[in-house]
Amino acid sequence: MELQKAIVERRSCKTYNHHTTADDSIIKEMIQLASYAPNHGMREPWRVIWIKKNRLAEFAALFADHAFKNDSDKKEKHIETLSQLSGVLIVVGKYDRRQKQFLEDVLAVGAYIQNLSLLFHESGIGSCIKTPGVLTVPGFNNALSIAADEMIYSLIYLTDADGSAPIKERKNTELLTEW
Ligand SMILES: Cc1cc2nc3c(=O)[nH]c(=O)nc-3n(C[C@H](O)[C@H](O)[C@H](O)COP(=O)(O)O)c2cc1C
């Protein structure tokens, strides 16, 4: 797929109302390829936890327990929704207390996530980056064995690319100024 077309046509797929599956070998391949993202000092400051289809309900319950507390209706709905996905990727990165290194790592992880998004798009897998508040809840991090020098950057929901997701036009395409 041509790069320019992939950049414009990649979009966040946010409809999770039917069961989807994805080939395990493709997910593994995409995770390997995404690691060619630029990163300073070759720190490669990312790792990915893969929640496969058969563990989605369990993961959704963990998420709900930390996000919705005692709201059992919300929990049931959340389990139902997430169970339809092909899988969830949890993108974990270094949490470097040094400001410069932290900025570099955030930028590198962003590049890594965009690589993944484009690769999934090219492979016909729908994806959406998710950054719910629960990502910073200590109990949620503990349950996922996130280390003290790490943080969760995002979840990536995997689904199918059913074509219903709109391509959103961009407004700020002409913001180039000269100095
Ligand atoms: C850092 C980041 C965090 C995001 N978090 C969420 C989120 O929590 N929930 C969600 O539905 N979409 C989330 N998105 C997806 C954006 O809503 C989406 O990229 C944006 O609307 C543009 O649409 P497009 O990706 O289809 O071009 C996130 C995207 C980025 C880059």
The ligand as an ORCA input file, in Angstrom:
! r2SCAN-3c Opt
* xyz 0 1
  C      -2.823      9.796     22.124
  C      -4.194      9.408     21.624
  C      -5.155      9.025     22.527
  C      -6.421      8.625     22.091
  N      -7.347      8.206     23.001
  C      -8.556      7.806     22.582
  C      -9.516      7.337     23.519
  O      -9.269      7.267     24.722
  N     -10.714      6.942     23.043
  C     -11.020      6.984     21.711
  O     -12.119      6.603     21.354
  N     -10.122      7.420     20.800
  C      -8.910      7.826     21.204
  N      -7.979      8.240     20.286
  C      -8.314      8.230     18.868
  C      -8.694      9.629     18.396
  O      -9.989      9.947     18.853
  C      -8.629      9.659     16.873
  O      -7.304      9.415     16.463
  C      -9.044     11.013     16.300
  O     -10.402     11.228     16.510
  C      -8.762     11.132     14.817
  O      -9.454     10.110     14.138
  P      -8.683      9.097     13.183
  O      -7.674      8.362     14.015
  O      -9.754      8.187     12.665
  O      -8.008      9.885     12.106
  C      -6.723      8.635     20.705
  C      -5.738      9.025     19.804
  C      -4.498      9.396     20.245
  C      -3.429      9.788     19.254
*
